[in-house]
C-alpha cells in the first residue's frame, strides 16, 4: 500500500512541492519552492514542475494542482497565469516534463480535499466552503464531504468587479489595506457567497491564514462559522498527493 506521494502546488507567485505522508499529511522531506516563471506560460511552468520532481528524485505518480478550471486533464481557465493555458492538455504536458504519471486538479479543490480529510473540515457535514486567499481567491465546495469541483467563486461579481480583485490577499497588499478594512471586504464577499449557497462552515486557507487572528475575528455579517485552515498553505500539496494516490490505487 502506498504510504507517501509527491504533491506539487502551482500558484501565481510560487510553485512548491514535497513528498507527503498520506496517513497524516506531514512532509517526509523539506518543501521545495521555485518562483513561478514570468510570464507563466505552459512550457516554462512545466519545466519548473519537472525540476521539482527531479529535486526529490521521484519516479512514481505525482499530484499537481493548477490555479484554474481543470477537466479531464485540460486547463480551461487562467485568471492569474498566462492565457496560453486555456485549452491546454496540461496533464500530458506535465507528464512529458516529469516522466511520471500525473493527476491534475484545481488548486483550491486540492486544498479542500486535504482540509476535509485531515484539517478543519474533518467530520463536517452539510455544505463546507474552503476559500484560498492568495494571488486570487480559490474556492472548494463540499456537500456532505463530496467535492463539487471547479467552482471558481473568486470570480463572483462584487461592486462590478471580480471578488478576488477586491478581497484577495494580493488585493490587500496592492491597495495597502489594514486588517480591519480588508476584513470588511471579506465580510461583504462571504455574505454574498452565503446568500447563494448557505454554507454551514467557511474555512479560510492560503498563506495569509497563518495570520488569521488578525482578520477572521473582524469579519462581520456572516452567519456561518469562519475558521482558519489547519494545514495553512501546505493544503494544496497535501491534497494533490492524496488525489494522485486515490487515482492510482489498485481497484
DRENLOLO-464762 format. One record per residue: x, y, z of N, C-alpha, C, CB in turn. Coordinates in steps of 0.2 Angstrom, whole numbers, padded with zeros to 4 digits, always signed. Glycine has a CB too. Layout:
BEGIN
XYZXYZXYZXYZ/...
***
This chain:
BEGIN
+0004-0006+0000+0000+0000+0000+0004+0006+0000-0005+0000+0006/+0003+0011-0004+0006+0017-0005+0006+0021+0002+0004+0022-0010/+0012+0023+0005+0012+0027+0011+0013+0034+0010+0016+0024+0016/+0017+0036+0004+0018+0043+0003+0018+0044-0005+0025+0044+0005/+0017+0051-0006+0015+0053-0013+0018+0060-0014+0008+0052-0015/+0021+0061-0020+0023+0068-0021+0017+0073-0023+0029+0068-0026/+0017+0078-0020+0012+0083-0022+0015+0090-0024+0007+0085-0016/+0013+0093-0029+0016+0099-0032+0010+0104-0033+0020+0098-0038/+0011+0110-0030+0006+0115-0030+0008+0121-0034+0004+0118-0023/+0004+0123-0039+0006+0128-0044+0002+0135-0042+0005+0127-0051/+0006+0140-0040+0002+0146-0038+0004+0152-0043+0004+0148-0031/+0001+0157-0042+0003+0163-0046+0010+0166-0044-0002+0169-0045/+0012+0165-0038+0019+0168-0036+0024+0162-0035+0018+0172-0030/+0022+0156-0034+0027+0151-0032+0024+0144-0034+0029+0151-0025/+0029+0140-0036+0027+0133-0037+0031+0129-0032+0029+0130-0044/+0027+0125-0028+0031+0121-0022+0028+0114-0022+0029+0125-0015/+0033+0110-0019+0031+0103-0019+0035+0099-0013+0033+0099-0025/+0032+0093-0011+0035+0089-0006+0032+0082-0006+0034+0092+0001/+0036+0077-0004+0033+0071-0003+0029+0071+0003+0038+0065-0003/+0023+0068+0003+0018+0068+0008+0017+0061+0011+0011+0071+0006/+0017+0061+0018+0015+0055+0022+0007+0055+0022+0017+0055+0029/+0004+0050+0018-0003+0051+0017-0007+0049+0023-0005+0046+0012/-0004+0046+0028-0008+0045+0034-0009+0051+0038-0004+0040+0039/-0005+0056+0038-0006+0062+0042-0005+0069+0039-0002+0062+0049/-0003+0069+0033-0002+0075+0029+0005+0078+0030-0007+0079+0030/+0009+0075+0034+0016+0078+0035+0020+0077+0029+0019+0076+0042/+0025+0082+0029+0030+0081+0023+0036+0076+0026+0033+0088+0021/+0038+0072+0021+0043+0067+0023+0050+0070+0021+0042+0060+0019/+0050+0075+0017+0056+0079+0016+0054+0087+0016+0059+0077+0009/+0059+0091+0017+0058+0098+0017+0054+0100+0010+0064+0102+0018/+0050+0105+0011+0046+0108+0005+0051+0111+0000+0041+0112+0007/+0050+0111-0006+0055+0114-0011+0051+0119-0015+0058+0109-0016/+0053+0125-0016+0049+0130-0019+0053+0134-0024+0046+0135-0014/+0050+0135-0030+0053+0139-0035+0048+0145-0037+0055+0135-0041/+0050+0151-0038+0046+0156-0041+0043+0154-0047+0050+0163-0042/+0036+0156-0048+0033+0155-0054+0036+0159-0060+0025+0156-0053/+0037+0156-0065+0040+0160-0071+0036+0165-0073+0042+0155-0077/+0039+0171-0075+0036+0176-0078+0038+0177-0086+0037+0183-0074/+0034+0177-0090+0027+0175-0090+0026+0168-0088+0023+0177-0096/+0020+0166-0085+0019+0160-0083+0016+0155-0088+0014+0160-0077/+0019+0155-0094+0017+0151-0100+0017+0143-0098+0020+0153-0106/+0014+0139-0102+0014+0132-0101+0021+0129-0100+0010+0128-0106/+0025+0130-0105+0032+0126-0106+0036+0128-0100+0035+0128-0112/+0037+0135-0098+0041+0136-0093+0039+0134-0086+0042+0144-0092/+0032+0134-0085+0029+0131-0079+0030+0124-0078+0022+0133-0078/+0029+0120-0084+0031+0113-0084+0038+0111-0083+0029+0110-0091/+0043+0116-0085+0050+0115-0083+0051+0115-0076+0054+0120-0087/+0048+0120-0073+0049+0120-0065+0046+0114-0062+0045+0127-0063/+0040+0112-0064+0037+0106-0061+0042+0100-0062+0030+0104-0064/+0045+0099-0068+0050+0094-0069+0056+0095-0064+0052+0094-0076/+0058+0101-0063+0063+0102-0059+0062+0100-0052+0065+0109-0059/+0056+0101-0049+0054+0099-0043+0054+0091-0042+0047+0102-0041/+0051+0088-0047+0051+0081-0047+0059+0078-0047+0048+0078-0053/+0063+0081-0051+0070+0079-0051+0073+0080-0044+0074+0082-0057/+0072+0086-0041+0075+0088-0035+0073+0082-0030+0071+0094-0032/+0068+0079-0030+0066+0074-0025+0068+0067-0028+0059+0074-0023/+0071+0066-0034+0072+0060-0037+0066+0055-0037+0078+0057-0034/+0060+0058-0039+0054+0055-0039+0053+0051-0045+0048+0060-0037/+0050+0045-0045+0049+0042-0051+0042+0038-0051+0055+0036-0052/+0038+0040-0047+0031+0037-0047+0026+0042-0049+0030+0035-0040/+0020+0041-0047+0014+0046-0049+0015+0052-0045+0007+0043-0047/+0013+0057-0048+0013+0064-0045+0006+0068-0045+0019+0068-0049/+0005+0071-0040-0001+0075-0040+0001+0082-0041-0005+0074-0033/-0003+0086-0046-0001+0093-0047-0008+0097-0047+0002+0093-0054/-0007+0103-0044-0013+0107-0044-0012+0113-0049-0014+0110-0037/-0017+0116-0051-0017+0121-0056-0022+0127-0054-0019+0119-0063/-0020+0133-0054-0025+0139-0052-0030+0140-0057-0021+0145-0050/-0035+0136-0059-0040+0137-0064-0044+0131-0064-0037+0139-0070/-0049+0131-0069-0053+0125-0070-0049+0120-0074-0059+0127-0074/-0050+0113-0071-0047+0108-0074-0052+0102-0075-0041+0105-0070/-0053+0100-0082-0057+0095-0083-0054+0090-0088-0064+0097-0087/-0053+0083-0085-0050+0078-0089-0043+0080-0091-0054+0076-0095/-0040+0083-0087-0033+0085-0088-0031+0091-0092-0029+0079-0091/-0037+0094-0094-0036+0100-0099-0038+0106-0094-0041+0100-0105/-0034+0112-0095-0035+0118-0091-0039+0122-0095-0028+0121-0089/-0045+0125-0092-0050+0128-0096-0050+0136-0094-0056+0125-0096/-0047+0138-0089-0047+0145-0087-0040+0147-0084-0052+0146-0082/-0038+0153-0084-0031+0155-0082-0032+0162-0080-0026+0154-0088/-0034+0163-0074-0035+0170-0071-0029+0173-0069-0040+0170-0065/-0024+0170-0066-0018+0173-0063-0012+0170-0066-0018+0172-0056/-0013+0166-0072-0007+0164-0075-0008+0165-0083-0006+0156-0074/-0003+0164-0087-0004+0165-0094-0010+0162-0097+0002+0162-0098/-0013+0166-0102-0019+0164-0105-0018+0158-0110-0022+0170-0109/-0012+0157-0111-0010+0151-0116-0012+0144-0112-0002+0151-0117/-0013+0145-0106-0016+0139-0103-0023+0136-0105-0015+0139-0095/-0027+0141-0107-0034+0140-0109-0034+0135-0115-0037+0146-0111/-0037+0129-0113-0037+0124-0118-0031+0119-0119-0038+0127-0125/-0026+0120-0114-0020+0116-0114-0021+0109-0111-0015+0120-0110/-0018+0104-0115-0018+0097-0112-0013+0097-0107-0017+0092-0117/-0014+0100-0101-0009+0101-0096-0006+0095-0093-0012+0106-0090/-0011+0090-0092-0009+0083-0089-0003+0080-0093-0015+0079-0088/-0004+0080-0100+0001+0077-0104+0007+0081-0104-0002+0077-0111/+0006+0088-0104+0012+0092-0104+0017+0091-0098+0010+0100-0104/+0013+0090-0092+0017+0089-0086+0020+0082-0085+0012+0090-0079/+0016+0077-0088+0019+0070-0089+0025+0070-0093+0013+0065-0092/+0025+0073-0098+0031+0073-0103+0037+0077-0099+0030+0077-0109/+0035+0082-0095+0041+0086-0092+0044+0082-0086+0038+0093-0089/+0040+0078-0083+0042+0074-0077+0044+0067-0078+0036+0075-0072/+0041+0064-0083+0042+0057-0085+0038+0053-0080+0049+0055-0084/+0033+0056-0077+0029+0052-0072+0021+0053-0074+0030+0055-0065/+0017+0048-0071+0010+0049-0072+0008+0054-0068+0006+0042-0070/+0003+0059-0070+0001+0065-0067-0006+0065-0066+0003+0071-0071/-0008+0066-0060-0015+0068-0058-0016+0075-0057-0017+0064-0051/-0020+0079-0061-0020+0086-0061-0027+0088-0059-0019+0089-0068/-0027+0093-0054-0034+0096-0052-0033+0103-0050-0036+0091-0046/-0039+0106-0049-0039+0113-0047-0036+0114-0040-0046+0116-0046/-0032+0120-0039-0028+0120-0033-0032+0121-0027-0024+0127-0034/-0038+0125-0027-0042+0125-0021-0046+0119-0020-0047+0131-0022/-0047+0115-0025-0050+0109-0024-0046+0104-0020-0053+0105-0030/-0039+0104-0022-0034+0100-0018-0034+0102-0011-0027+0101-0022/-0033+0109-0010-0033+0111-0003-0039+0109+0001-0032+0119-0003/-0045+0109-0002-0051+0107+0001-0051+0100+0003-0057+0109-0003/-0049+0096-0002-0048+0088+0000-0044+0087+0006-0045+0085-0006/-0038+0090+0006-0034+0090+0012-0037+0092+0019-0027+0093+0011/-0041+0098+0018-0044+0100+0024-0050+0096+0027-0046+0108+0023/-0053+0093+0022-0059+0089+0024-0057+0082+0027-0063+0088+0017/-0051+0080+0025-0049+0073+0027-0045+0074+0033-0045+0070+0022/-0041+0079+0034-0036+0080+0039-0036+0086+0043-0029+0079+0037/-0040+0091+0041-0040+0098+0044-0046+0100+0047-0038+0102+0039/-0048+0106+0046-0054+0110+0049-0060+0107+0047-0053+0117+0048/-0061+0104+0041-0067+0101+0039-0068+0094+0040-0068+0102+0031/-0064+0091+0044-0064+0084+0045-0071+0082+0049-0058+0081+0049/-0075+0078+0047-0081+0076+0050-0087+0080+0050-0079+0075+0058/-0086+0086+0046-0091+0091+0045-0096+0089+0039-0088+0098+0043/-0102+0089+0041-0107+0088+0036-0110+0094+0033-0113+0083+0039/-0115+0094+0029-0118+0100+0026-0114+0103+0021-0119+0105+0031/-0115+0109+0019-0110+0112+0014-0105+0116+0017-0115+0117+0010/-0099+0114+0015-0092+0117+0018-0089+0120+0012-0088+0112+0021/-0087+0126+0013-0083+0130+0008-0076+0132+0011-0087+0137+0006/-0071+0130+0007-0064+0132+0008-0062+0138+0003-0059+0127+0008/-0060+0144+0006-0058+0149+0002-0050+0150+0002-0061+0156+0003/-0046+0150-0003-0039+0151-0003-0038+0158-0005-0035+0146-0007/-0035+0162+0000-0034+0169-0001-0027+0170-0002-0036+0173+0005/-0025+0171-0009-0018+0172-0011-0018+0177-0017-0015+0166-0013/-0015+0175-0022-0014+0180-0028-0021+0181-0031-0010+0176-0034/-0026+0176-0030-0033+0177-0031-0037+0174-0026-0035+0173-0038/-0043+0172-0027-0047+0168-0022-0049+0162-0025-0053+0173-0019/-0047+0156-0022-0049+0150-0025-0055+0147-0020-0043+0145-0025/-0059+0143-0023-0064+0140-0019-0065+0133-0020-0071+0144-0020/-0067+0129-0014-0068+0122-0015-0075+0121-0011-0063+0118-0012/-0080+0118-0014-0086+0117-0010-0087+0109-0010-0092+0120-0015/-0089+0107-0004-0091+0100-0002-0098+0100+0001-0086+0097+0003/-0102+0095-0001-0108+0094+0001-0108+0087+0005-0114+0094-0004/-0109+0087+0011-0108+0080+0015-0102+0077+0013-0114+0076+0014/-0096+0080+0012-0090+0078+0011-0088+0076+0004-0089+0071+0015/-0093+0077-0001-0092+0076-0008-0090+0083-0011-0098+0073-0011/-0085+0083-0015-0082+0089-0018-0087+0090-0024-0075+0088-0021/-0088+0097-0025-0091+0099-0031-0085+0103-0035-0097+0104-0030/-0082+0100-0040-0076+0103-0042-0077+0109-0046-0073+0098-0047/-0071+0113-0047-0070+0119-0051-0076+0124-0050-0071+0117-0058/-0077+0126-0044-0082+0131-0043-0080+0138-0044-0084+0131-0035/-0074+0140-0043-0071+0147-0045-0075+0153-0043-0071+0147-0053/-0077+0152-0036-0081+0158-0033-0077+0164-0032-0084+0155-0027/-0071+0164-0033-0067+0170-0033-0069+0175-0038-0060+0169-0033/-0072+0173-0043-0074+0177-0049-0082+0179-0049-0073+0173-0055/-0085+0178-0043-0091+0181-0042-0091+0189-0042-0094+0179-0035/-0096+0192-0045-0095+0199-0046-0097+0203-0039-0100+0202-0051/-0093+0208-0037-0094+0212-0031-0092+0219-0033-0089+0209-0025/-0097+0223-0032-0096+0230-0034-0093+0231-0041-0091+0234-0029/-0096+0227-0046-0094+0227-0053-0087+0224-0055-0094+0234-0055/-0084+0221-0050-0078+0218-0051-0077+0210-0049-0072+0222-0048/-0073+0207-0051-0072+0200-0048-0070+0201-0041-0066+0196-0052/-0073+0197-0037-0072+0197-0030-0065+0197-0028-0076+0192-0026/-0061+0193-0031-0054+0192-0030-0050+0199-0031-0050+0187-0034/-0052+0203-0035-0049+0210-0037-0050+0214-0031-0052+0213-0043/-0055+0213-0026-0056+0217-0020-0054+0214-0014-0063+0219-0020/-0054+0207-0014-0054+0204-0007-0048+0199-0007-0060+0201-0006/-0044+0198-0012-0039+0193-0011-0033+0195-0007-0036+0191-0018/-0028+0191-0005-0023+0194-0001-0018+0198-0005-0018+0188+0002/-0018+0197-0011-0014+0201-0016-0017+0208-0016-0014+0198-0023/-0024+0208-0017-0028+0215-0017-0026+0219-0010-0035+0214-0018/-0026+0215-0005-0025+0219+0002-0018+0222+0002-0025+0214+0008/-0013+0219-0001-0006+0222-0001-0006+0227-0006-0001+0216-0003/-0009+0226-0012-0009+0231-0018-0012+0238-0016-0012+0228-0024/-0018+0237-0012-0022+0243-0010-0020+0246-0003-0029+0241-0010/-0015+0243+0000-0012+0245+0006-0018+0245+0012-0010+0252+0006/-0022+0239+0012-0027+0239+0017-0025+0236+0023-0033+0234+0014/-0027+0239+0029-0026+0237+0035-0031+0231+0036-0027+0242+0041/-0030+0227+0042-0033+0221+0043-0041+0223+0044-0031+0218+0050/-0043+0228+0047-0050+0230+0048-0053+0231+0041-0051+0236+0052/-0050+0235+0037-0053+0237+0030-0054+0230+0026-0049+0242+0027/-0048+0226+0026-0049+0220+0022-0054+0215+0025-0042+0217+0022/-0055+0215+0031-0060+0211+0034-0067+0213+0032-0059+0211+0042/-0068+0219+0031-0074+0222+0029-0076+0220+0022-0074+0230+0029/-0071+0220+0018-0071+0217+0011-0073+0210+0011-0065+0219+0007/-0069+0206+0015-0070+0199+0015-0077+0197+0018-0065+0196+0020/-0080+0201+0023-0086+0200+0025-0092+0201+0020-0088+0205+0031/-0091+0207+0016-0095+0208+0010-0095+0202+0005-0093+0214+0006/-0089+0200+0004-0089+0194-0001-0092+0188+0002-0081+0193-0003/-0090+0186+0008-0093+0180+0011-0100+0180+0012-0089+0179+0018/-0103+0186+0013-0110+0187+0014-0114+0186+0007-0112+0194+0017/-0111+0188+0002-0113+0187-0005-0113+0180-0006-0109+0191-0010/-0108+0176-0005-0107+0169-0006-0112+0165-0002-0100+0167-0005/-0113+0167+0004-0118+0164+0009-0125+0165+0006-0117+0167+0016/-0127+0170+0003-0133+0171+0001-0135+0166-0005-0134+0178-0002/-0129+0164-0008-0130+0159-0014-0130+0152-0012-0125+0161-0019/-0126+0150-0008-0125+0143-0006-0126+0141+0001-0119+0140-0009/-0127+0145+0006-0129+0144+0013-0124+0139+0016-0136+0142+0013/-0118+0140+0016-0113+0135+0019-0114+0135+0027-0106+0137+0018/-0112+0129+0029-0113+0128+0036-0106+0129+0040-0115+0121+0038/-0101+0130+0035-0094+0131+0038-0090+0135+0032-0090+0125+0041/-0086+0140+0034-0081+0143+0029-0074+0142+0032-0083+0150+0028/-0070+0139+0028-0063+0138+0030-0059+0143+0026-0061+0131+0029/-0054+0147+0029-0050+0151+0026-0043+0148+0025-0050+0158+0030/-0041+0148+0019-0034+0145+0018-0030+0150+0014-0035+0139+0014/-0024+0147+0012-0019+0152+0009-0014+0154+0014-0022+0158+0006/-0008+0157+0012-0003+0159+0016-0005+0163+0022+0003+0161+0013/-0010+0168+0020-0012+0173+0025-0016+0170+0031-0016+0178+0021/-0018+0164+0030-0022+0160+0036-0017+0159+0042-0025+0154+0033/-0011+0160+0041-0006+0160+0047-0007+0165+0051+0001+0159+0044/-0010+0171+0048-0011+0177+0052-0019+0178+0053-0009+0183+0049/-0023+0172+0054-0030+0173+0054-0032+0177+0060-0033+0166+0054/-0029+0177+0066-0031+0180+0072-0031+0188+0070-0026+0179+0077/-0028+0190+0065-0028+0197+0064-0034+0200+0060-0022+0199+0060/-0038+0195+0056-0043+0197+0052-0050+0193+0053-0041+0197+0045/-0049+0186+0054-0055+0182+0055-0060+0185+0060-0053+0175+0057/-0058+0187+0066-0062+0190+0071-0066+0196+0069-0059+0191+0078/-0063+0200+0064-0066+0206+0062-0071+0205+0057-0060+0210+0060/-0072+0199+0054-0077+0198+0048-0084+0198+0051-0075+0192+0045/-0088+0203+0049-0095+0204+0051-0100+0202+0046-0096+0211+0054/-0106+0201+0048-0112+0200+0043-0112+0193+0040-0111+0205+0038/-0109+0188+0043-0109+0181+0040-0111+0176+0045-0101+0179+0038/-0116+0173+0044-0119+0168+0048-0115+0162+0050-0126+0166+0046/-0112+0159+0045-0108+0153+0045-0102+0154+0050-0106+0150+0039/-0100+0149+0054-0093+0150+0057-0088+0150+0052-0092+0144+0062/-0083+0154+0054-0077+0155+0049-0071+0153+0053-0076+0163+0047/-0067+0148+0050-0061+0145+0054-0055+0145+0049-0063+0138+0057/-0049+0146+0052-0043+0145+0048-0042+0138+0046-0037+0148+0051/-0038+0137+0040-0036+0130+0038-0031+0128+0043-0034+0131+0031/-0032+0121+0044-0027+0118+0049-0020+0117+0045-0030+0111+0051/-0020+0115+0039-0014+0114+0035-0011+0120+0032-0015+0109+0030/-0014+0126+0033-0012+0133+0031-0011+0132+0023-0006+0135+0035/-0005+0134+0021-0003+0135+0014+0000+0128+0011+0002+0140+0013/+0000+0123+0016+0003+0117+0013-0003+0112+0011+0006+0113+0019/-0009+0114+0012-0015+0110+0010-0015+0108+0003-0022+0114+0012/-0013+0113-0002-0013+0111-0009-0009+0105-0011-0011+0117-0013/-0003+0105-0008+0002+0100-0009-0001+0093-0006+0009+0101-0005/-0003+0094+0000-0006+0088+0003-0012+0085-0001-0008+0089+0010/-0017+0089-0003-0022+0087-0007-0020+0084-0014-0027+0092-0008/-0015+0087-0017-0013+0084-0023-0010+0077-0022-0008+0089-0026/-0006+0076-0017-0004+0070-0016-0009+0065-0015+0001+0070-0010/-0014+0067-0011-0020+0062-0009-0024+0060-0016-0025+0065-0004/-0025+0065-0020-0028+0064-0026-0025+0059-0031-0030+0071-0030/-0018+0060-0031-0014+0056-0035-0014+0048-0032-0007+0058-0035/-0014+0048-0026-0014+0041-0023-0021+0038-0024-0013+0042-0015/-0026+0042-0024-0033+0039-0025-0033+0037-0032-0038+0044-0023/-0031+0041-0037-0032+0039-0044-0028+0033-0046-0030+0045-0048/-0022+0032-0043-0018+0027-0045-0018+0020-0040-0010+0029-0045/-0023+0021-0035-0023+0015-0031-0026+0009-0035-0028+0017-0025/-0024+0003-0033-0027-0003-0037-0035-0003-0035-0024-0010-0034/-0038-0006-0040-0046-0006-0040-0047-0011-0034-0049-0008-0046/
***
